[in-house]
Amino acid sequence: MTSGTAAAERYRYHLPEHLEASEPPEARGLTRDAVRMLVAHRTTGTVVPSSFVFLPRFLTPGDLVVVNTSGTLPAAVDATGDDGTALVLHLSTQLDDTRWIVEPRRIAGRAAERWTGSAPPRHLTLAAGATATLEEPYGQAGRLWTASLGLGGRTLSWLATHGRPIRYGYVERPWPIDSYQNVYATTPGSAEMPSAGRPFTPGIITSLVAQGVGIAPLVLHTGVASLEADELPYPERVIVPGPTAERVNDAHRHGHRVIAVGTTVVRALETAGGTDGSIGPYDGWTELVISPERGVRIVDGLLTGWHEPASSHLLMLEAIAGRELLRTSYEAALDLGFRWHEFGDTHLIVP
C-alpha cells in the first residue's frame, strides 16, 4: 500500500463548505494572530481550544521554533494555447534558469480547476510576448508538466509584473500577494504560501524570544498542492543552514523540544537528519515522504494548519501525533467550527 492510498483510506472525512476559510482573517476584522488554535498534547491525549495569540503559553524556555523563510511567488499566470484555448498556468518548481515544473489548469468561474481529459495545448503564449512550451508530463498523476519558459528577462521580475498568487475555488476573490506572505519571509521561491506561519506577527515573535524560546530559519520552496487528488509530495528544494542545524542539536542536547512550523519544516529537518537523531547542514533536493512507518527523528512538535480529507500530509501528522490523537484533534476541530486552508485556524501538536 502506498502512503497516498493509506491517507485516502485512513483519513477520509466530510469538510463542510462553511469551514473553508474564503478570506484572510484581516478581512473579518481580526489580526493575523487572532485565529483559533487547537492544542493537542501527545502525553495526555487531550486537546485544548485556544487562540494563536497565546502560543507562548504552550512553549517553554529552551524550546526551538523552526520556521520556513521561503516567500510566496505570484505563480499563477494567464496563458493562451496555440489552438486558442485560454487557461491558467501555475508555476510550481524551478529546475534551472528557464525550465519549471508547471500545472496547466482550465478556467472555471472565479478560479481554475484541474486539467482532465485531453492533453493541454503544448505551446502557450503568456503576457508581454512571453511563451511557455510544455515538454513532457512530470510525475505519476499526469497533473504536472516540465516546461521551458521564454520570458525575456528575470523570472521573478516578470512574475512580479504579470503573475498573481495561486488561488483555489474556496477563496472567493483575489487578494494581494502580501496576504500570502509570512512576516519572516526572506527568500522568494514557493508556489504556494507555507501557510502554517501566517499567524505569526512581530509581537508574537518578540514574546517568544523574550520568554527564552529560540527561533531558527530554513528554506523549503513549496510546489503546488494537490487538493483535488490524493498525491504524495513531489521533490522540493531545501536549504538547512549550518547555524540552524547546530541550534537543533543543541536544543536536543539540553533536553529541549524542537517545534516545526509547518509540514515543510518537518520535511526539511528530517531530510537533513541522521538516524542517530542529530542533524547537519543541507543544501539540495528532498524526496522524503514521512509516514507513521518511517516516523520522525528530529521534530518533537508541530504547528500546522488543517489539512484536506485524504491528504498525504495527514500521514506525517500521524507520525508526530499518533493516530488516536490526530483523530481526536480533527473531530474536535470539526465540532468546534475551526476553519481550514491558508487563511484558516491552526493546530499545535506538543509532546
TIZALUM-40536 format. One line per 5 residues: number of its first residue (from 1); their letters; for each residue x, y, z of C-alpha. Coordinates in Angstrom, 3 decimals. Layout:
TIZALUM-40536
NUM> a> X Y Z  ...
//
This chain:
TIZALUM-40536
1> mtsgt> 0.000 0.000 0.000  1.378 3.420 -0.901  1.316 6.246 1.626  -1.112 8.124 -0.605  -3.527 5.195 -0.595
6> aaaer> -3.159 4.895 3.172  -4.117 8.548 3.620  -7.161 8.117 1.410  -8.377 5.093 3.348  -7.487 6.329 6.837
11> yryhl> -8.423 9.997 6.714  -11.472 10.479 4.571  -13.890 12.842 6.321  -16.514 15.391 5.321  -15.325 19.009 5.320
16> pehle> -18.350 21.347 5.297  -18.036 24.193 2.838  -18.629 26.827 5.522  -15.421 25.732 7.295  -13.276 26.556 4.261
21> asepp> -11.741 29.954 5.016  -12.548 32.101 1.993  -10.717 35.279 3.053  -7.869 36.396 5.314  -8.797 36.923 8.962
26> eargl> -7.947 40.604 8.476  -10.995 40.848 6.204  -13.100 39.743 9.189  -11.625 42.423 11.430  -9.062 40.141 13.097
31> trdav> -5.308 40.405 13.362  -3.211 37.586 11.929  -2.505 36.189 15.383  -6.182 36.183 16.436  -7.019 32.966 14.580
36> rmlva> -8.028 29.995 16.691  -5.594 27.275 17.726  -6.282 23.745 18.919  -3.501 22.413 21.140  -3.046 18.627 21.132
41> hrttg> -0.984 17.102 23.945  0.630 13.817 22.994  1.407 12.709 26.576  -2.153 13.061 27.856  -4.072 12.595 24.613
46> tvvps> -6.074 15.748 25.332  -6.943 18.708 23.089  -7.410 22.288 24.294  -9.111 25.039 22.248  -7.183 28.304 22.384
51> sfvfl> -6.045 31.198 20.207  -2.764 31.642 18.360  -2.030 34.796 20.330  -1.491 32.524 23.345  1.147 30.394 21.593
56> prflt> 3.892 31.430 24.068  1.894 29.861 26.911  2.279 26.432 25.362  6.042 26.642 24.802  8.812 26.663 27.388
61> pgdlv> 12.205 28.388 27.684  14.770 26.470 25.654  12.277 25.251 23.050  13.383 25.907 19.461  10.803 27.002 16.885
66> vvnts> 11.983 26.376 13.298  10.376 28.432 10.511  10.439 28.274 6.718  11.509 31.670 5.348  10.595 30.863 1.737
71> gtlpa> 8.493 33.656 0.236  5.401 33.126 -1.902  5.609 33.843 -5.624  2.795 35.327 -7.718  2.920 31.984 -9.512
76> avdat> -0.393 31.975 -11.410  -0.284 33.419 -14.937  -2.781 33.646 -17.778  -1.953 31.723 -20.945  -3.398 31.036 -24.370
81> gddgt> -2.756 27.781 -26.228  -1.794 27.647 -29.887  -5.318 26.322 -30.511  -6.844 29.426 -28.908  -7.665 27.781 -25.558
86> alvlh> -7.490 30.180 -22.604  -6.033 28.632 -19.458  -4.161 29.412 -16.264  -0.602 28.191 -15.738  0.672 27.570 -12.208
91> lstql> 4.461 27.665 -11.867  5.388 25.043 -9.280  9.112 24.347 -9.027  12.091 25.929 -10.759  14.511 23.409 -12.275
96> ddtrw> 17.035 25.817 -13.868  17.118 29.287 -15.425  14.352 28.579 -17.951  12.762 25.226 -17.031  9.997 24.801 -14.487
101> ivepr> 7.558 22.184 -13.317  4.133 23.668 -14.058  0.467 22.820 -13.804  -1.885 23.880 -16.638  -5.434 24.452 -15.360
106> riagr> -8.782 25.047 -17.006  -10.571 28.321 -16.328  -13.631 27.614 -14.188  -15.533 30.543 -12.760  -13.674 32.550 -10.148
111> aaerw> -10.648 30.234 -10.032  -9.293 27.362 -12.146  -9.704 23.607 -11.999  -7.514 20.605 -12.619  -6.981 19.772 -16.283
116> tgsap> -8.661 16.470 -17.200  -9.464 14.643 -20.401  -7.410 15.503 -23.451  -3.854 16.780 -23.097  -3.448 20.549 -22.673
121> prhlt> -2.044 22.651 -25.535  1.723 22.318 -25.634  2.669 25.799 -26.912  1.411 28.680 -24.783  1.523 32.438 -25.187
126> laaga> 1.843 34.457 -21.977  1.669 38.192 -21.253  4.061 40.680 -22.892  5.078 38.232 -25.633  6.413 35.593 -23.244
131> tatle> 5.996 31.894 -24.047  5.844 28.510 -22.343  6.333 25.126 -24.010  5.096 22.018 -22.213  7.730 19.326 -22.731
136> epygq> 6.553 16.140 -21.013  4.356 15.013 -18.100  6.009 15.076 -14.684  5.195 12.514 -12.005  2.649 9.742 -11.858
141> agrlw> -0.626 11.669 -11.765  -0.341 13.466 -15.105  -1.220 16.765 -13.445  2.193 18.438 -13.769  4.478 19.061 -16.748
146> taslg> 8.037 20.157 -17.291  8.066 23.348 -19.330  10.518 25.746 -20.952  9.738 29.404 -20.345  10.718 32.254 -22.616
151> lggrt> 10.111 35.345 -20.503  12.667 37.720 -21.993  14.076 38.594 -18.575  14.416 37.543 -14.947  11.659 35.190 -13.828
156> lswla> 10.950 36.901 -10.505  10.735 40.328 -12.118  8.419 39.041 -14.855  6.149 37.333 -12.290  6.032 40.457 -10.145
161> thgrp> 4.545 42.295 -13.123  2.377 39.621 -14.748  1.665 36.973 -12.100  -0.728 36.712 -9.175  -0.988 34.405 -6.157
166> irygy> -2.363 30.934 -6.807  -5.999 30.850 -5.714  -8.357 27.896 -5.395  -12.127 27.854 -5.622  -12.800 28.265 -1.893
171> verpw> -11.240 31.775 -1.979  -13.994 33.946 -3.366  -11.960 36.883 -4.701  -8.347 37.814 -5.372  -6.104 39.054 -2.557
176> pidsy> -2.757 40.845 -2.922  0.494 38.928 -2.660  1.130 40.431 0.799  -1.830 38.415 2.085  0.107 35.267 1.136
181> qnvya> 3.437 36.213 2.746  4.664 35.249 6.194  6.097 38.176 8.153  9.505 36.476 8.318  9.726 35.500 4.608
186> ttpgs> 13.090 36.416 3.053  13.715 34.178 0.025  11.110 34.097 -2.788  10.513 30.665 -4.271  7.293 28.976 -3.090
191> aemps> 4.423 28.390 -5.485  2.051 28.467 -2.538  2.349 30.012 0.897  3.971 27.911 3.641  0.834 28.891 5.490
196> agrpf> 1.409 27.396 8.942  3.451 30.510 9.703  0.849 33.018 8.562  -0.469 33.827 12.076  2.961 34.962 13.292
201> tpgii> 3.305 38.694 13.936  6.323 40.696 15.100  4.654 40.854 18.520  4.375 37.057 18.806  7.989 36.621 17.732
206> tslva> 9.122 39.199 20.300  7.118 37.463 23.039  8.670 34.094 22.218  12.210 35.442 22.222  11.610 37.331 25.482
211> qgvgi> 10.399 34.062 27.011  13.591 32.274 26.033  12.158 30.373 23.073  14.564 30.241 20.140  13.610 30.814 16.504
216> aplvl> 15.724 29.385 13.676  15.245 29.592 9.884  15.463 27.209 6.965  14.176 27.306 3.393  11.943 24.851 1.569
221> htgva> 10.342 26.113 -1.633  6.879 24.563 -1.838  5.366 23.317 -5.071  1.681 23.370 -5.973  -0.688 21.494 -3.709
226> slead> -2.810 18.590 -4.928  -6.162 19.481 -3.381  -8.113 17.529 -5.963  -6.144 14.302 -5.674  -4.539 12.148 -3.030
231> elpyp> -0.913 12.531 -4.180  2.394 12.229 -2.414  4.591 15.346 -2.185  6.966 15.965 -5.081  10.710 16.710 -4.786
236> erviv> 11.335 20.166 -3.344  14.360 22.427 -2.872  15.742 22.621 0.684  18.378 24.676 2.482  19.059 23.943 6.159
241> pgpta> 21.800 26.383 7.245  24.632 25.215 9.463  23.662 27.511 12.372  20.099 26.152 12.333  21.378 22.575 12.417
246> ervnd> 23.643 23.473 15.348  20.748 25.022 17.275  18.570 21.952 16.701  21.307 19.671 18.014  21.933 21.995 20.962
251> ahrhg> 18.240 22.048 21.889  18.111 18.263 21.988  21.431 18.039 23.796  19.957 20.097 26.638  16.635 18.261 26.744
256> hrvia> 14.561 20.892 24.952  11.949 20.495 22.211  12.149 21.293 18.511  8.834 22.643 17.192  8.411 22.752 13.407
261> vgttv> 6.216 25.460 11.887  4.560 23.620 9.031  4.925 20.295 7.276  7.563 21.900 5.039  9.834 22.383 8.047
266> vrale> 9.281 18.782 9.148  10.264 17.544 5.697  13.356 19.746 5.603  14.602 18.870 9.100  14.000 15.159 8.690
271> taggt> 15.806 15.241 5.333  18.848 16.821 6.978  18.741 14.487 9.982  20.585 11.270 10.599  19.355 8.008 12.071
276> dgsig> 21.004 8.939 15.383  18.735 11.969 15.833  21.394 14.556 15.002  21.196 16.963 12.090  23.684 18.636 9.775
281> pydgw> 23.519 21.435 7.195  21.797 20.505 3.933  21.564 22.182 0.544  19.798 20.164 -2.138  16.567 18.411 -3.024
286> telvi> 14.342 16.236 -0.887  12.117 13.373 -1.988  11.410 12.296 1.596  7.863 11.145 2.369  7.191 10.934 6.086
291> sperg> 4.772 8.240 7.188  3.959 6.621 10.548  6.123 3.679 9.498  9.125 5.937 8.871  8.446 8.161 11.888
296> vrivd> 10.272 11.347 12.844  13.732 11.645 14.395  14.320 15.387 14.688  10.947 17.047 15.234  9.238 16.915 18.634
301> glltg> 6.204 19.080 17.918  4.403 20.749 15.048  2.393 23.881 14.383  0.313 23.355 11.264  -2.963 24.175 9.562
306> whepa> -5.899 21.860 8.943  -5.382 19.517 6.025  -7.866 18.355 3.425  -9.500 14.914 3.577  -7.200 12.140 2.296
311> sshll> -4.192 14.483 2.157  -0.873 12.646 2.442  0.189 15.346 4.937  -2.103 13.634 7.441  0.241 10.656 7.494
316> mleai> 3.073 12.994 8.512  0.870 14.356 11.284  0.119 10.810 12.412  3.866 10.156 12.617  4.138 13.069 15.068
321> agrel> 0.858 12.918 16.990  -0.192 9.284 16.756  -3.370 8.099 15.084  -5.779 8.445 18.009  -4.722 11.964 18.981
326> lrtsy> -4.904 13.036 15.351  -8.429 11.650 15.024  -9.425 13.370 18.277  -7.993 16.667 17.015  -9.848 16.577 13.706
331> eaald> -13.120 15.558 15.308  -12.789 18.439 17.781  -11.846 20.942 15.058  -14.899 19.987 13.008  -17.216 20.092 16.027
336> lgfrw> -15.857 23.488 17.148  -16.065 25.045 13.694  -12.364 25.623 13.083  -11.502 26.998 9.633  -9.403 25.216 7.002
341> hefgd> -6.806 26.281 4.381  -4.208 29.055 4.265  -6.456 31.712 5.796  -7.783 29.375 8.469  -7.023 28.294 12.023
346> thliv> -4.072 26.378 13.456  -3.205 23.098 15.132  -0.365 22.805 17.645  0.888 19.301 18.480  3.199 19.143 21.508
351> p> 4.704 16.228 23.441
//
